Amino acid sequence: MKNALVLQSGGMTAVINASLVGVVRAGKGAFEKIYGARYGVHGLVKGDVIDLSALSDSELDRIEKTPSGFLGSSRVRLNEDLTEQAFAKTILPKEIDAVFMIGGNDTAYNGKFLSEYSSRTGRSLQVIGIPKTIDNDLPYMYFCPGYPSIARYIAISTQEAGLDTLAMRHSDPVKIIEVMGRNAGWIVLASALLKKKDRQPPHLLGLPEIPLDIDEFVEKVERTYKEYGFVVAVISETVRDKNGVRIGEKREGITSDGFGHQYVESASQRLCSIIERRLGLRARWDRPGTFQRMSACHVSEVDRRTARGAGEFGVKLAKEGMSGVEVTIEKEGFGWVEIDEIAETERLLPEEFREKETGLPTKGFYDYALPLLGDGLPDYSWMY
């Protein structure tokens, strides 16, 4: 094989660069050069690439432990014109034999499109998908690289926010934490992974899979406040009301991304306003925003190790002549499926992972998710 190209796409994570480094390290013996497309599809179609194979081992070590995307990202959907530009500007001039695409289900769509286009036009090109998403919503994955780190971040942060709310209960007794997760509640549920007693947060959850009845939610806040003297709820930014409308739906300005996914504003802010108006309780809201998905402060070593291994396994598949496939994460090791099995699909939270009455995690979820957080988890005191 002559040369390879790797790109990063979609939302960032704390370990996406580990997958990039895995591709580069494993690919150094398999390809003459390994290029990186700057800003994902933008670099692919404009010929804006850098030579990653020239990076030293010490530079690769630093990149692997750097959060967010070293190459930059994009949310651009490939079409015929853009793909033809990619061949004309990048793939043919740089003699690219293999493209490694690190991303989620939208990136898998682009990989599928690129693979099918090259076959249809008689051009030889291997396309390998490397999984990444904090949403943990890709099928055929035991977990998705990026999820264990955000789960660790949210689990710890929920306890810390709870301690703050408990201490400030006489002035700010209600806290709503709004986390990411497009249509699946994996991140919301992770907020409860360090909960050991009923009194500890989170007390209430708002999952995107379950409509949130605002009247019932306010009643639960009131009951919880009367029982514990403070309330911490964790909701998804995409939580929907009982009519199926996103509570934080954005209605003005730029309302969706390049794949048609709707942007949201603050569901938590709206809920806090309703609580204050109806209950007369001061309610605050926290939105970790992009901090949660790419912060290096709570990286799971399980996550980083797996992300790096996924990149390395992708090169192994390329060396075996595979194309149009996606690396899968198994409970032990790696596998692969056709990339069209991943493209634009979602794995929602299984019902057996959440209690029907409370929405809180079942033992099955704890058994699944807690080991993914890695070692060194805090054990805070909840004495008073």
C-alpha positions as CSV (number, residue, x, y, z in Angstrom):
1,M,0.0,0.0,0.0
2,K,1.2,3.5,-0.9
3,N,-0.2,6.2,1.4
4,A,-3.0,6.5,3.9
5,L,-5.1,9.4,5.1
6,V,-6.9,9.8,8.5
7,L,-9.6,12.3,9.5
8,Q,-11.6,13.1,12.6
9,S,-15.2,14.1,12.3
10,G,-18.2,15.0,14.5
11,G,-18.1,16.0,18.1
12,M,-14.9,15.8,20.0
13,T,-14.0,13.5,22.9
14,A,-11.2,13.3,25.5
15,V,-9.7,10.3,23.7
16,I,-10.3,10.7,20.0
17,N,-6.6,11.6,19.6
18,A,-5.7,8.2,21.0
19,S,-7.4,6.6,18.0
20,L,-5.5,8.9,15.7
21,V,-2.2,8.0,17.3
22,G,-3.2,4.3,17.1
23,V,-3.6,4.6,13.3
24,V,-0.3,6.5,12.9
25,R,1.8,4.2,15.0
26,A,0.4,1.0,13.5
27,G,0.4,2.5,10.0
28,K,4.1,3.5,10.0
29,G,5.2,0.1,8.9
30,A,2.3,-0.5,6.5
31,F,2.2,2.8,4.5
32,E,4.9,5.1,3.0
33,K,3.2,8.1,4.4
34,I,0.2,8.8,6.6
35,Y,-1.6,12.1,6.0
36,G,-4.1,13.8,8.2
37,A,-7.0,15.8,6.7
38,R,-7.3,19.1,8.6
39,Y,-10.9,19.8,9.8
40,G,-12.3,16.5,8.5
41,V,-14.2,16.6,5.3
42,H,-13.1,20.2,4.7
43,G,-9.5,19.1,4.4
44,L,-10.4,16.0,2.4
45,V,-12.1,18.0,-0.3
46,K,-9.6,20.9,-0.4
47,G,-6.3,19.0,-0.2
48,D,-5.6,20.5,3.2
49,V,-3.5,17.8,4.8
50,I,-0.4,17.3,7.0
51,D,2.1,14.6,7.1
52,L,1.5,12.6,10.3
53,S,4.1,10.0,9.6
54,A,6.8,12.7,10.2
55,L,5.8,13.1,13.8
56,S,8.2,11.8,16.4
57,D,7.3,9.3,19.1
58,S,7.4,12.0,21.8
59,E,5.1,14.2,19.7
60,L,2.7,11.3,19.3
61,D,2.8,10.7,23.1
62,R,1.7,14.3,23.7
63,I,-1.0,14.1,21.1
64,E,-2.4,10.9,22.5
65,K,-3.0,12.6,25.9
66,T,-4.3,15.9,24.4
67,P,-8.1,16.2,24.5
68,S,-10.3,17.3,21.6
69,G,-9.3,16.7,17.9
70,F,-5.6,17.3,16.9
71,L,-6.6,17.5,13.3
72,G,-9.9,19.5,13.7
73,S,-13.3,18.3,12.8
74,S,-16.4,18.9,10.6
75,R,-20.1,18.2,10.3
76,V,-20.3,18.0,6.5
77,R,-22.3,15.4,4.6
78,L,-20.5,14.0,1.6
79,N,-22.3,14.1,-1.8
80,E,-21.2,13.4,-5.4
81,D,-19.6,16.8,-6.0
82,L,-17.7,16.9,-2.7
83,T,-16.5,13.3,-3.2
84,E,-15.2,14.0,-6.7
85,Q,-13.4,17.0,-5.3
86,A,-11.9,14.8,-2.6
87,F,-10.4,12.5,-5.3
88,A,-9.2,15.4,-7.4
89,K,-7.7,17.4,-4.6
90,T,-6.5,14.8,-2.2
91,I,-6.9,11.1,-2.8
92,L,-5.3,10.9,-6.3
93,P,-2.6,13.6,-5.9
94,K,-1.4,12.1,-2.6
95,E,-1.7,8.5,-3.9
96,I,-4.0,7.5,-1.1
97,D,-4.8,3.8,-0.9
98,A,-6.7,3.8,2.5
99,V,-8.8,6.4,4.4
100,F,-9.4,6.0,8.1
101,M,-12.5,7.9,9.3
102,I,-12.7,8.4,13.1
103,G,-16.2,9.4,14.1
104,G,-19.8,8.3,14.9
105,N,-22.9,7.3,12.9
106,D,-22.8,10.4,10.7
107,T,-19.1,9.8,9.9
108,A,-20.0,6.2,9.1
109,Y,-22.4,7.5,6.6
110,N,-19.6,9.5,4.9
111,G,-17.4,6.4,5.0
112,K,-20.2,4.4,3.4
113,F,-20.7,7.0,0.7
114,L,-17.0,7.3,0.0
115,S,-16.6,3.5,-0.2
116,E,-19.5,3.1,-2.5
117,Y,-18.5,6.0,-4.7
118,S,-15.0,4.6,-5.2
119,S,-16.4,1.2,-6.2
120,R,-19.0,2.7,-8.5
121,T,-16.4,4.8,-10.3
122,G,-13.8,2.0,-10.5
123,R,-11.3,3.6,-8.2
124,S,-9.4,1.5,-5.8
125,L,-9.7,2.9,-2.2
126,Q,-10.0,1.2,1.1
127,V,-12.3,2.9,3.7
128,I,-12.1,1.9,7.4
129,G,-14.3,3.4,10.1
130,I,-12.9,4.0,13.6
131,P,-15.7,4.4,16.2
132,K,-16.0,7.4,18.4
133,T,-19.0,9.0,20.2
134,I,-19.7,10.2,23.7
135,D,-23.4,9.3,23.1
136,N,-22.5,5.6,23.2
137,D,-25.2,5.0,20.6
138,L,-23.4,3.0,17.9
139,P,-24.7,-0.5,17.3
140,Y,-22.4,-3.5,17.5
141,M,-20.3,-1.8,20.2
142,Y,-19.9,-3.0,23.8
143,F,-19.2,0.7,24.4
144,C,-18.1,3.6,22.2
145,P,-14.7,5.2,22.7
146,G,-15.4,8.6,24.3
147,Y,-18.2,7.4,26.4
148,P,-16.3,6.1,29.5
149,S,-14.5,9.4,29.9
150,I,-17.7,11.5,29.7
151,A,-19.4,9.0,32.0
152,R,-16.6,9.4,34.5
153,Y,-16.8,13.2,34.2
154,I,-20.5,13.3,34.8
155,A,-20.6,10.7,37.6
156,I,-18.0,12.7,39.6
157,S,-19.4,16.1,38.7
158,T,-22.9,15.1,39.8
159,Q,-21.6,14.2,43.3
160,E,-19.6,17.4,43.5
161,A,-22.6,19.5,42.4
162,G,-24.7,17.6,44.9
163,L,-22.3,18.4,47.8
164,D,-22.4,22.1,46.7
165,T,-26.2,22.1,46.6
166,L,-26.5,20.4,50.0
167,A,-24.2,23.0,51.5
168,M,-26.1,25.8,50.0
169,R,-29.6,24.3,50.6
170,H,-30.9,27.3,52.5
171,S,-30.3,29.7,49.6
172,D,-30.1,27.4,46.4
173,P,-31.8,24.1,47.2
174,V,-32.5,22.9,43.7
175,K,-30.0,22.1,41.0
176,I,-30.6,20.8,37.4
177,I,-27.6,19.5,35.5
178,E,-28.1,19.4,31.7
179,V,-25.9,16.9,29.9
180,M,-25.3,15.8,26.3
181,G,-26.8,12.8,24.5
182,R,-28.7,13.3,21.3
183,N,-31.5,10.7,21.5
184,A,-30.0,8.2,23.9
185,G,-29.8,8.5,27.7
186,W,-26.4,6.8,28.3
187,I,-24.8,10.0,29.7
188,V,-27.8,10.9,31.9
189,L,-27.8,7.4,33.4
190,A,-24.0,7.6,34.1
191,S,-24.6,10.5,36.5
192,A,-25.9,8.0,39.0
193,L,-22.8,5.6,38.9
194,L,-21.4,7.0,42.2
195,K,-24.7,7.2,44.0
196,K,-24.6,4.9,47.0
197,K,-27.6,6.1,49.1
198,D,-31.1,7.4,48.3
199,R,-30.1,10.8,49.7
200,Q,-27.2,11.2,47.3
201,P,-27.8,12.7,43.9
202,P,-29.1,12.4,41.3
203,H,-32.6,12.3,42.8
204,L,-34.4,12.7,39.4
205,L,-33.4,11.9,35.8
206,G,-34.7,13.2,32.5
207,L,-33.9,10.7,29.7
208,P,-34.5,11.5,26.0
209,E,-36.2,8.1,25.5
210,I,-38.9,9.0,28.1
211,P,-41.2,12.0,27.7
212,L,-41.0,14.4,30.6
213,D,-44.3,15.5,32.0
214,I,-43.4,18.9,33.4
215,D,-46.2,18.9,36.0
216,E,-45.1,15.5,37.3
217,F,-41.5,16.6,37.3
218,V,-42.3,19.7,39.4
219,E,-44.3,17.6,41.9
220,K,-41.3,15.2,42.2
221,V,-39.0,18.1,42.9
222,E,-41.3,19.3,45.6
223,R,-41.5,15.8,47.2
224,T,-37.8,15.3,47.1
225,Y,-37.1,18.7,48.6
226,K,-39.5,17.9,51.5
227,E,-37.7,14.6,52.1
228,Y,-34.0,15.6,51.8
229,G,-34.0,19.4,51.9
230,F,-32.2,19.7,48.5
231,V,-32.8,18.3,45.0
232,V,-30.4,17.5,42.2
233,A,-31.8,16.4,38.8
234,V,-29.9,15.4,35.7
235,I,-31.6,15.8,32.3
236,S,-30.6,15.3,28.7
237,E,-30.3,18.5,26.7
238,T,-32.7,16.9,24.2
239,V,-35.3,15.8,26.8
240,R,-38.9,16.0,25.3
241,D,-42.2,16.9,27.0
242,K,-45.2,14.7,27.0
243,N,-46.2,15.9,23.5
244,G,-42.8,14.9,22.1
245,V,-41.5,18.4,21.7
246,R,-37.9,19.1,22.9
247,I,-38.1,21.3,25.9
248,G,-35.0,23.2,24.9
249,E,-35.7,23.3,21.1
250,K,-34.0,26.1,19.3
251,R,-36.5,28.0,17.2
252,E,-34.4,31.0,15.9
253,G,-31.1,31.5,14.2
254,I,-29.1,28.4,13.0
255,T,-31.3,25.6,14.2
256,S,-29.6,22.4,12.8
257,D,-26.2,21.1,11.7
258,G,-25.1,19.8,8.3
259,F,-26.7,16.4,8.9
260,G,-30.1,17.9,9.9
261,H,-29.7,17.3,13.6
262,Q,-31.6,20.0,15.6
263,Y,-29.7,22.3,17.9
264,V,-31.1,22.9,21.4
265,E,-31.0,25.8,23.8
266,S,-31.5,25.3,27.6
267,A,-34.1,22.8,28.8
268,S,-32.7,23.1,32.3
269,Q,-33.0,26.9,32.4
270,R,-36.7,26.6,31.4
271,L,-37.4,24.0,34.0
272,C,-35.7,26.1,36.7
273,S,-37.9,29.0,35.8
274,I,-41.0,26.9,36.1
275,I,-39.9,25.4,39.5
276,E,-39.2,28.9,40.9
277,R,-42.5,30.2,39.8
278,R,-44.6,27.3,41.0
279,L,-42.7,26.2,44.2
280,G,-41.0,29.4,45.3
281,L,-37.6,27.6,45.5
282,R,-34.4,29.0,44.2
283,A,-33.4,26.7,41.3
284,R,-30.0,26.8,39.6
285,W,-28.9,25.1,36.4
286,D,-25.5,23.8,35.2
287,R,-24.6,23.0,31.6
288,P,-21.1,21.5,31.4
289,G,-21.4,22.0,27.6
290,T,-18.3,21.0,25.6
291,F,-16.3,20.6,28.8
292,Q,-17.9,17.3,29.5
293,R,-17.1,15.7,26.1
294,M,-13.4,16.6,25.8
295,S,-12.1,17.5,29.2
296,A,-8.8,15.8,30.2
297,C,-9.4,16.1,33.9
298,H,-11.4,12.8,34.3
299,V,-10.2,10.7,31.4
300,S,-10.8,7.0,31.8
301,E,-7.7,4.9,31.1
302,V,-10.0,2.1,29.9
303,D,-11.3,4.6,27.4
304,R,-8.0,5.8,26.2
305,R,-6.5,2.3,25.9
306,T,-9.6,1.1,23.9
307,A,-9.5,4.2,21.6
308,R,-5.9,3.6,20.8
309,G,-6.5,-0.1,20.1
310,A,-9.4,0.7,17.8
311,G,-7.1,2.8,15.6
312,E,-4.5,0.0,15.6
313,F,-7.1,-2.6,14.7
314,G,-8.3,-0.4,11.8
315,V,-4.8,-0.6,10.3
316,K,-4.8,-4.4,10.8
317,L,-8.1,-4.6,8.8
318,A,-6.6,-2.4,6.0
319,K,-3.5,-4.7,5.8
320,E,-5.8,-7.6,5.4
321,G,-7.4,-5.9,2.4
322,M,-10.7,-5.0,4.1
323,S,-12.7,-2.0,2.9
324,G,-16.1,-0.5,3.7
325,V,-16.0,-1.8,7.2
326,E,-16.1,-0.3,10.7
327,V,-14.1,-1.4,13.7
328,T,-16.3,-2.7,16.6
329,I,-15.6,-2.8,20.3
330,E,-16.2,-6.1,21.9
331,K,-16.2,-6.9,25.6
332,E,-12.8,-8.4,25.0
333,G,-11.0,-7.2,22.0
334,F,-12.2,-5.8,18.6
335,G,-14.2,-7.0,15.6
336,W,-15.7,-5.4,12.5
337,V,-19.0,-5.0,10.6
338,E,-19.9,-3.5,7.3
339,I,-19.9,0.2,7.6
340,D,-23.5,0.6,6.4
341,E,-24.6,-1.3,9.5
342,I,-23.3,1.7,11.5
343,A,-24.3,4.6,9.2
344,E,-27.0,6.8,10.6
345,T,-28.2,4.3,13.1
346,E,-28.6,4.6,16.9
347,R,-28.5,2.3,19.9
348,L,-30.9,3.7,22.5
349,L,-30.6,2.9,26.2
350,P,-32.0,-0.7,26.8
351,E,-35.0,-0.8,29.1
352,E,-33.3,-3.3,31.4
353,F,-30.7,-0.7,32.3
354,R,-33.2,1.7,34.0
355,E,-35.9,1.3,36.6
356,K,-39.4,1.8,35.2
357,E,-40.7,3.8,38.1
358,T,-37.7,6.1,38.9
359,G,-35.7,6.0,35.7
360,L,-32.6,5.4,37.9
361,P,-30.0,2.7,36.9
362,T,-30.6,-1.0,37.5
363,K,-27.8,-3.3,38.8
364,G,-27.3,-4.4,35.3
365,F,-26.2,-0.9,34.3
366,Y,-23.9,-0.5,37.2
367,D,-22.3,-3.9,36.4
368,Y,-21.9,-2.7,32.7
369,A,-20.8,0.9,33.2
370,L,-18.9,1.2,36.4
371,P,-15.8,-0.8,35.3
372,L,-15.6,1.5,32.3
373,L,-14.8,4.5,34.5
374,G,-11.4,3.1,35.5
375,D,-9.6,3.3,38.8
376,G,-9.1,6.1,41.3
377,L,-12.8,7.1,41.7
378,P,-13.4,9.5,44.6
379,D,-15.3,8.5,47.7
380,Y,-16.7,11.7,49.2
381,S,-18.2,12.1,52.6
382,W,-21.9,12.6,53.0
383,M,-22.0,12.7,56.8
384,Y,-24.3,15.6,57.5
